[in-house]
Amino acid sequence: MIKAHAGRLRVHELACTFAADAARLARTFQGPGQLERGAQEAITHLRVAGALDPVHHRAISALEDRVVLISKMIGRLHAHPPPVR
């Protein structure tokens, strides 16, 4: 069996470039949905990474779960902000 180094694969290079571009784009989002859209980008990238890397799937899935939880918490906080003191 021939094993390839992921960092040397063209598809890996393109995926990394795409992820960096998506992160830059997410920073430009404005308005109330800004954080949720950025979180959704992160979740999507983690799902793709988990599917492509079965060795690290468990760790990537744990990160994805945390991002989902954080996104939900931010959404709830935005919908129901704490009272101003």
Backbone as XML, in Angstrom:
<?xml version="1.0"?>
<chain id="A" units="angstrom">
  <residue number="1" name="MET">
    <atom name="N" x="0.836" y="-1.164" z="0.000"/>
    <atom name="CA" x="0.000" y="0.000" z="0.000"/>
    <atom name="C" x="0.891" y="1.240" z="0.000"/>
  </residue>
  <residue number="2" name="ILE">
    <atom name="N" x="0.552" y="2.184" z="-0.845"/>
    <atom name="CA" x="1.287" y="3.444" z="-0.917"/>
    <atom name="C" x="0.520" y="4.471" z="-0.097"/>
  </residue>
  <residue number="3" name="LYS">
    <atom name="N" x="1.238" y="5.139" z="0.790"/>
    <atom name="CA" x="0.609" y="6.173" z="1.609"/>
    <atom name="C" x="1.117" y="7.531" z="1.150"/>
  </residue>
  <residue number="4" name="ALA">
    <atom name="N" x="0.209" y="8.488" z="1.072"/>
    <atom name="CA" x="0.574" y="9.846" z="0.662"/>
    <atom name="C" x="0.565" y="10.761" z="1.880"/>
  </residue>
  <residue number="5" name="HIS">
    <atom name="N" x="1.448" y="11.715" z="1.879"/>
    <atom name="CA" x="1.481" y="12.718" z="2.934"/>
    <atom name="C" x="0.429" y="13.769" z="2.594"/>
  </residue>
  <residue number="6" name="ALA">
    <atom name="N" x="-0.531" y="13.980" z="3.501"/>
    <atom name="CA" x="-1.664" y="14.874" z="3.220"/>
    <atom name="C" x="-1.215" y="16.276" z="2.855"/>
  </residue>
  <residue number="7" name="GLY">
    <atom name="N" x="-0.163" y="16.765" z="3.497"/>
    <atom name="CA" x="0.313" y="18.114" z="3.215"/>
    <atom name="C" x="0.850" y="18.300" z="1.810"/>
  </residue>
  <residue number="8" name="ARG">
    <atom name="N" x="1.164" y="17.203" z="1.142"/>
    <atom name="CA" x="1.710" y="17.291" z="-0.215"/>
    <atom name="C" x="0.655" y="17.065" z="-1.295"/>
  </residue>
  <residue number="9" name="LEU">
    <atom name="N" x="-0.539" y="16.727" z="-0.902"/>
    <atom name="CA" x="-1.591" y="16.485" z="-1.876"/>
    <atom name="C" x="-2.205" y="17.806" z="-2.336"/>
  </residue>
  <residue number="10" name="ARG">
    <atom name="N" x="-2.452" y="17.919" z="-3.616"/>
    <atom name="CA" x="-3.046" y="19.146" z="-4.178"/>
    <atom name="C" x="-4.420" y="19.405" z="-3.583"/>
  </residue>
  <residue number="11" name="VAL">
    <atom name="N" x="-5.208" y="18.360" z="-3.364"/>
    <atom name="CA" x="-6.543" y="18.549" z="-2.815"/>
    <atom name="C" x="-6.455" y="19.101" z="-1.389"/>
  </residue>
  <residue number="12" name="HIS">
    <atom name="N" x="-5.456" y="18.673" z="-0.637"/>
    <atom name="CA" x="-5.262" y="19.201" z="0.721"/>
    <atom name="C" x="-4.904" y="20.681" z="0.669"/>
  </residue>
  <residue number="13" name="GLU">
    <atom name="N" x="-4.026" y="21.012" z="-0.260"/>
    <atom name="CA" x="-3.626" y="22.415" z="-0.422"/>
    <atom name="C" x="-4.834" y="23.278" z="-0.787"/>
  </residue>
  <residue number="14" name="LEU">
    <atom name="N" x="-5.655" y="22.796" z="-1.699"/>
    <atom name="CA" x="-6.857" y="23.543" z="-2.093"/>
    <atom name="C" x="-7.840" y="23.671" z="-0.931"/>
  </residue>
  <residue number="15" name="ALA">
    <atom name="N" x="-7.996" y="22.602" z="-0.159"/>
    <atom name="CA" x="-8.910" y="22.636" z="0.980"/>
    <atom name="C" x="-8.433" y="23.641" z="2.027"/>
  </residue>
  <residue number="16" name="CYS">
    <atom name="N" x="-7.130" y="23.678" z="2.271"/>
    <atom name="CA" x="-6.584" y="24.636" z="3.239"/>
    <atom name="C" x="-6.777" y="26.073" z="2.757"/>
  </residue>
  <residue number="17" name="THR">
    <atom name="N" x="-6.548" y="26.286" z="1.478"/>
    <atom name="CA" x="-6.763" y="27.622" z="0.909"/>
    <atom name="C" x="-8.230" y="28.018" z="1.021"/>
  </residue>
  <residue number="18" name="PHE">
    <atom name="N" x="-9.109" y="27.080" z="0.706"/>
    <atom name="CA" x="-10.543" y="27.342" z="0.810"/>
    <atom name="C" x="-10.936" y="27.669" z="2.245"/>
  </residue>
  <residue number="19" name="ALA">
    <atom name="N" x="-10.408" y="26.906" z="3.213"/>
    <atom name="CA" x="-10.733" y="27.146" z="4.616"/>
    <atom name="C" x="-10.268" y="28.532" z="5.053"/>
  </residue>
  <residue number="20" name="ALA">
    <atom name="N" x="-9.068" y="28.924" z="4.628"/>
    <atom name="CA" x="-8.560" y="30.255" z="4.970"/>
    <atom name="C" x="-9.424" y="31.342" z="4.333"/>
  </residue>
  <residue number="21" name="ASP">
    <atom name="N" x="-9.814" y="31.146" z="3.075"/>
    <atom name="CA" x="-10.683" y="32.117" z="2.401"/>
    <atom name="C" x="-12.044" y="32.209" z="3.091"/>
  </residue>
  <residue number="22" name="ALA">
    <atom name="N" x="-12.588" y="31.072" z="3.503"/>
    <atom name="CA" x="-13.880" y="31.067" z="4.190"/>
    <atom name="C" x="-13.784" y="31.793" z="5.530"/>
  </residue>
  <residue number="23" name="ALA">
    <atom name="N" x="-12.683" y="31.608" z="6.229"/>
    <atom name="CA" x="-12.497" y="32.302" z="7.513"/>
    <atom name="C" x="-12.413" y="33.809" z="7.295"/>
  </residue>
  <residue number="24" name="ARG">
    <atom name="N" x="-11.684" y="34.219" z="6.247"/>
    <atom name="CA" x="-11.611" y="35.655" z="5.943"/>
    <atom name="C" x="-12.986" y="36.205" z="5.579"/>
  </residue>
  <residue number="25" name="LEU">
    <atom name="N" x="-13.749" y="35.450" z="4.805"/>
    <atom name="CA" x="-15.092" y="35.871" z="4.429"/>
    <atom name="C" x="-15.990" y="35.977" z="5.657"/>
  </residue>
  <residue number="26" name="ALA">
    <atom name="N" x="-15.895" y="35.018" z="6.562"/>
    <atom name="CA" x="-16.733" y="35.029" z="7.762"/>
    <atom name="C" x="-16.468" y="36.267" z="8.606"/>
  </residue>
  <residue number="27" name="ARG">
    <atom name="N" x="-15.251" y="36.779" z="8.590"/>
    <atom name="CA" x="-14.933" y="37.991" z="9.353"/>
    <atom name="C" x="-15.641" y="39.218" z="8.790"/>
  </residue>
  <residue number="28" name="THR">
    <atom name="N" x="-16.051" y="39.169" z="7.529"/>
    <atom name="CA" x="-16.712" y="40.321" z="6.916"/>
    <atom name="C" x="-18.218" y="40.324" z="7.142"/>
  </residue>
  <residue number="29" name="PHE">
    <atom name="N" x="-18.772" y="39.243" z="7.692"/>
    <atom name="CA" x="-20.205" y="39.182" z="7.919"/>
    <atom name="C" x="-20.620" y="40.278" z="8.889"/>
  </residue>
  <residue number="30" name="GLN">
    <atom name="N" x="-21.746" y="40.903" z="8.616"/>
    <atom name="CA" x="-22.268" y="41.982" z="9.453"/>
    <atom name="C" x="-23.683" y="41.624" z="9.898"/>
  </residue>
  <residue number="31" name="GLY">
    <atom name="N" x="-24.132" y="42.259" z="10.954"/>
    <atom name="CA" x="-25.516" y="42.084" z="11.387"/>
    <atom name="C" x="-25.664" y="41.035" z="12.466"/>
  </residue>
  <residue number="32" name="PRO">
    <atom name="N" x="-26.923" y="40.808" z="12.856"/>
    <atom name="CA" x="-27.183" y="39.915" z="13.985"/>
    <atom name="C" x="-26.792" y="38.466" z="13.754"/>
  </residue>
  <residue number="33" name="GLY">
    <atom name="N" x="-26.727" y="38.008" z="12.534"/>
    <atom name="CA" x="-26.378" y="36.621" z="12.265"/>
    <atom name="C" x="-24.897" y="36.391" z="12.044"/>
  </residue>
  <residue number="34" name="GLN">
    <atom name="N" x="-24.106" y="37.413" z="12.273"/>
    <atom name="CA" x="-22.675" y="37.368" z="11.996"/>
    <atom name="C" x="-21.979" y="36.191" z="12.665"/>
  </residue>
  <residue number="35" name="LEU">
    <atom name="N" x="-22.168" y="36.013" z="13.947"/>
    <atom name="CA" x="-21.464" y="34.958" z="14.669"/>
    <atom name="C" x="-21.976" y="33.574" z="14.285"/>
  </residue>
  <residue number="36" name="GLU">
    <atom name="N" x="-23.270" y="33.460" z="14.052"/>
    <atom name="CA" x="-23.829" y="32.166" z="13.684"/>
    <atom name="C" x="-23.313" y="31.706" z="12.327"/>
  </residue>
  <residue number="37" name="ARG">
    <atom name="N" x="-23.174" y="32.642" z="11.388"/>
    <atom name="CA" x="-22.661" y="32.263" z="10.062"/>
    <atom name="C" x="-21.210" y="31.836" z="10.145"/>
  </residue>
  <residue number="38" name="GLY">
    <atom name="N" x="-20.420" y="32.535" z="10.962"/>
    <atom name="CA" x="-19.027" y="32.149" z="11.151"/>
    <atom name="C" x="-18.919" y="30.775" z="11.791"/>
  </residue>
  <residue number="39" name="ALA">
    <atom name="N" x="-19.786" y="30.509" z="12.769"/>
    <atom name="CA" x="-19.783" y="29.200" z="13.434"/>
    <atom name="C" x="-20.207" y="28.109" z="12.453"/>
  </residue>
  <residue number="40" name="GLN">
    <atom name="N" x="-21.178" y="28.411" z="11.600"/>
    <atom name="CA" x="-21.626" y="27.416" z="10.628"/>
    <atom name="C" x="-20.507" y="27.068" z="9.652"/>
  </residue>
  <residue number="41" name="GLU">
    <atom name="N" x="-19.700" y="28.071" z="9.276"/>
    <atom name="CA" x="-18.539" y="27.804" z="8.421"/>
    <atom name="C" x="-17.582" y="26.844" z="9.119"/>
  </residue>
  <residue number="42" name="ALA">
    <atom name="N" x="-17.318" y="27.098" z="10.395"/>
    <atom name="CA" x="-16.399" y="26.238" z="11.152"/>
    <atom name="C" x="-16.936" y="24.809" z="11.244"/>
  </residue>
  <residue number="43" name="ILE">
    <atom name="N" x="-18.235" y="24.681" z="11.514"/>
    <atom name="CA" x="-18.858" y="23.357" z="11.619"/>
    <atom name="C" x="-18.738" y="22.599" z="10.300"/>
  </residue>
  <residue number="44" name="THR">
    <atom name="N" x="-18.984" y="23.293" z="9.210"/>
    <atom name="CA" x="-18.883" y="22.668" z="7.891"/>
    <atom name="C" x="-17.461" y="22.167" z="7.634"/>
  </residue>
  <residue number="45" name="HIS">
    <atom name="N" x="-16.470" y="22.979" z="7.953"/>
    <atom name="CA" x="-15.081" y="22.578" z="7.732"/>
    <atom name="C" x="-14.699" y="21.400" z="8.616"/>
  </residue>
  <residue number="46" name="LEU">
    <atom name="N" x="-15.180" y="21.394" z="9.838"/>
    <atom name="CA" x="-14.880" y="20.271" z="10.725"/>
    <atom name="C" x="-15.525" y="18.983" z="10.223"/>
  </residue>
  <residue number="47" name="ARG">
    <atom name="N" x="-16.737" y="19.072" z="9.687"/>
    <atom name="CA" x="-17.398" y="17.875" z="9.139"/>
    <atom name="C" x="-16.616" y="17.316" z="7.956"/>
  </residue>
  <residue number="48" name="VAL">
    <atom name="N" x="-16.146" y="18.205" z="7.096"/>
    <atom name="CA" x="-15.355" y="17.763" z="5.948"/>
    <atom name="C" x="-14.044" y="17.139" z="6.424"/>
  </residue>
  <residue number="49" name="ALA">
    <atom name="N" x="-13.391" y="17.787" z="7.380"/>
    <atom name="CA" x="-12.124" y="17.261" z="7.902"/>
    <atom name="C" x="-12.330" y="15.891" z="8.543"/>
  </residue>
  <residue number="50" name="GLY">
    <atom name="N" x="-13.420" y="15.731" z="9.293"/>
    <atom name="CA" x="-13.704" y="14.446" z="9.927"/>
    <atom name="C" x="-13.948" y="13.341" z="8.924"/>
  </residue>
  <residue number="51" name="ALA">
    <atom name="N" x="-14.603" y="13.694" z="7.833"/>
    <atom name="CA" x="-14.877" y="12.700" z="6.795"/>
    <atom name="C" x="-13.607" y="12.310" z="6.044"/>
  </residue>
  <residue number="52" name="LEU">
    <atom name="N" x="-12.682" y="13.245" z="5.910"/>
    <atom name="CA" x="-11.456" y="12.976" z="5.161"/>
    <atom name="C" x="-10.351" y="12.339" z="5.994"/>
  </residue>
  <residue number="53" name="ASP">
    <atom name="N" x="-10.458" y="12.441" z="7.315"/>
    <atom name="CA" x="-9.387" y="11.946" z="8.176"/>
    <atom name="C" x="-9.951" y="10.988" z="9.226"/>
  </residue>
  <residue number="54" name="PRO">
    <atom name="N" x="-10.118" y="9.720" z="8.858"/>
    <atom name="CA" x="-10.707" y="8.766" z="9.798"/>
    <atom name="C" x="-9.866" y="8.535" z="11.052"/>
  </residue>
  <residue number="55" name="VAL">
    <atom name="N" x="-8.568" y="8.773" z="10.976"/>
    <atom name="CA" x="-7.702" y="8.585" z="12.132"/>
    <atom name="C" x="-8.033" y="9.589" z="13.238"/>
  </residue>
  <residue number="56" name="HIS">
    <atom name="N" x="-8.327" y="10.818" z="12.852"/>
    <atom name="CA" x="-8.606" y="11.878" z="13.818"/>
    <atom name="C" x="-10.095" y="12.211" z="13.910"/>
  </residue>
  <residue number="57" name="HIS">
    <atom name="N" x="-10.930" y="11.348" z="13.349"/>
    <atom name="CA" x="-12.363" y="11.626" z="13.298"/>
    <atom name="C" x="-12.960" y="11.902" z="14.679"/>
  </residue>
  <residue number="58" name="ARG">
    <atom name="N" x="-12.556" y="11.116" z="15.669"/>
    <atom name="CA" x="-13.118" y="11.277" z="17.015"/>
    <atom name="C" x="-12.783" y="12.650" z="17.604"/>
  </residue>
  <residue number="59" name="ALA">
    <atom name="N" x="-11.544" y="13.085" z="17.474"/>
    <atom name="CA" x="-11.125" y="14.390" z="17.993"/>
    <atom name="C" x="-11.800" y="15.522" z="17.235"/>
  </residue>
  <residue number="60" name="ILE">
    <atom name="N" x="-11.895" y="15.377" z="15.926"/>
    <atom name="CA" x="-12.543" y="16.397" z="15.102"/>
    <atom name="C" x="-14.022" y="16.474" z="15.449"/>
  </residue>
  <residue number="61" name="SER">
    <atom name="N" x="-14.652" y="15.331" z="15.664"/>
    <atom name="CA" x="-16.065" y="15.306" z="16.039"/>
    <atom name="C" x="-16.293" y="15.995" z="17.389"/>
  </residue>
  <residue number="62" name="ALA">
    <atom name="N" x="-15.364" y="15.803" z="18.318"/>
    <atom name="CA" x="-15.474" y="16.477" z="19.618"/>
    <atom name="C" x="-15.377" y="17.989" z="19.447"/>
  </residue>
  <residue number="63" name="LEU">
    <atom name="N" x="-14.476" y="18.445" z="18.580"/>
    <atom name="CA" x="-14.376" y="19.874" z="18.299"/>
    <atom name="C" x="-15.665" y="20.391" z="17.667"/>
  </residue>
  <residue number="64" name="GLU">
    <atom name="N" x="-16.196" y="19.620" z="16.737"/>
    <atom name="CA" x="-17.451" y="20.002" z="16.081"/>
    <atom name="C" x="-18.571" y="20.141" z="17.105"/>
  </residue>
  <residue number="65" name="ASP">
    <atom name="N" x="-18.652" y="19.196" z="18.026"/>
    <atom name="CA" x="-19.690" y="19.262" z="19.073"/>
    <atom name="C" x="-19.548" y="20.528" z="19.908"/>
  </residue>
  <residue number="66" name="ARG">
    <atom name="N" x="-18.299" y="20.887" z="20.235"/>
    <atom name="CA" x="-18.078" y="22.103" z="21.023"/>
    <atom name="C" x="-18.473" y="23.353" z="20.254"/>
  </residue>
  <residue number="67" name="VAL">
    <atom name="N" x="-18.151" y="23.393" z="18.951"/>
    <atom name="CA" x="-18.516" y="24.552" z="18.138"/>
    <atom name="C" x="-20.032" y="24.677" z="18.050"/>
  </residue>
  <residue number="68" name="VAL">
    <atom name="N" x="-20.732" y="23.555" z="17.898"/>
    <atom name="CA" x="-22.200" y="23.572" z="17.847"/>
    <atom name="C" x="-22.757" y="24.112" z="19.159"/>
  </residue>
  <residue number="69" name="LEU">
    <atom name="N" x="-22.219" y="23.633" z="20.279"/>
    <atom name="CA" x="-22.684" y="24.098" z="21.586"/>
    <atom name="C" x="-22.435" y="25.596" z="21.758"/>
  </residue>
  <residue number="70" name="ILE">
    <atom name="N" x="-21.250" y="26.042" z="21.405"/>
    <atom name="CA" x="-20.927" y="27.463" z="21.519"/>
    <atom name="C" x="-21.843" y="28.296" z="20.633"/>
  </residue>
  <residue number="71" name="SER">
    <atom name="N" x="-22.096" y="27.816" z="19.418"/>
    <atom name="CA" x="-22.992" y="28.535" z="18.504"/>
    <atom name="C" x="-24.389" y="28.658" z="19.085"/>
  </residue>
  <residue number="72" name="LYS">
    <atom name="N" x="-24.889" y="27.578" z="19.669"/>
    <atom name="CA" x="-26.219" y="27.621" z="20.281"/>
    <atom name="C" x="-26.247" y="28.588" z="21.464"/>
  </residue>
  <residue number="73" name="MET">
    <atom name="N" x="-25.195" y="28.558" z="22.274"/>
    <atom name="CA" x="-25.132" y="29.449" z="23.425"/>
    <atom name="C" x="-25.102" y="30.916" z="22.994"/>
  </residue>
  <residue number="74" name="ILE">
    <atom name="N" x="-24.339" y="31.225" z="21.951"/>
    <atom name="CA" x="-24.269" y="32.593" z="21.444"/>
    <atom name="C" x="-25.627" y="33.015" z="20.897"/>
  </residue>
  <residue number="75" name="GLY">
    <atom name="N" x="-26.280" y="32.106" z="20.163"/>
    <atom name="CA" x="-27.607" y="32.409" z="19.626"/>
    <atom name="C" x="-28.619" y="32.698" z="20.724"/>
  </residue>
  <residue number="76" name="ARG">
    <atom name="N" x="-28.599" y="31.883" z="21.769"/>
    <atom name="CA" x="-29.519" y="32.110" z="22.895"/>
    <atom name="C" x="-29.213" y="33.417" z="23.612"/>
  </residue>
  <residue number="77" name="LEU">
    <atom name="N" x="-27.924" y="33.706" z="23.785"/>
    <atom name="CA" x="-27.531" y="34.932" z="24.449"/>
    <atom name="C" x="-27.942" y="36.138" z="23.625"/>
  </residue>
  <residue number="78" name="HIS">
    <atom name="N" x="-27.795" y="36.028" z="22.314"/>
    <atom name="CA" x="-28.195" y="37.135" z="21.431"/>
    <atom name="C" x="-29.721" y="37.322" z="21.465"/>
  </residue>
  <residue number="79" name="ALA">
    <atom name="N" x="-30.475" y="36.227" z="21.482"/>
    <atom name="CA" x="-31.944" y="36.305" z="21.501"/>
    <atom name="C" x="-32.469" y="36.798" z="22.847"/>
  </residue>
  <residue number="80" name="HIS">
    <atom name="N" x="-31.762" y="36.453" z="23.918"/>
    <atom name="CA" x="-32.208" y="36.818" z="25.280"/>
    <atom name="C" x="-31.028" y="37.374" z="26.053"/>
  </residue>
  <residue number="81" name="PRO">
    <atom name="N" x="-30.635" y="38.618" z="25.754"/>
    <atom name="CA" x="-29.481" y="39.181" z="26.439"/>
    <atom name="C" x="-29.748" y="39.382" z="27.937"/>
  </residue>
  <residue number="82" name="PRO">
    <atom name="N" x="-28.701" y="39.343" z="28.736"/>
    <atom name="CA" x="-28.908" y="39.556" z="30.177"/>
    <atom name="C" x="-29.339" y="41.011" z="30.417"/>
  </residue>
  <residue number="83" name="PRO">
    <atom name="N" x="-30.054" y="41.245" z="31.511"/>
    <atom name="CA" x="-30.509" y="42.605" z="31.792"/>
    <atom name="C" x="-29.319" y="43.530" z="32.055"/>
  </residue>
  <residue number="84" name="VAL">
    <atom name="N" x="-29.487" y="44.769" z="31.642"/>
    <atom name="CA" x="-28.453" y="45.780" z="31.878"/>
    <atom name="C" x="-28.536" y="46.210" z="33.329"/>
  </residue>
  <residue number="85" name="ARG">
    <atom name="N" x="-27.399" y="46.278" z="33.982"/>
    <atom name="CA" x="-27.393" y="46.677" z="35.397"/>
    <atom name="C" x="-27.125" y="48.135" z="35.565"/>
  </residue>
</chain>
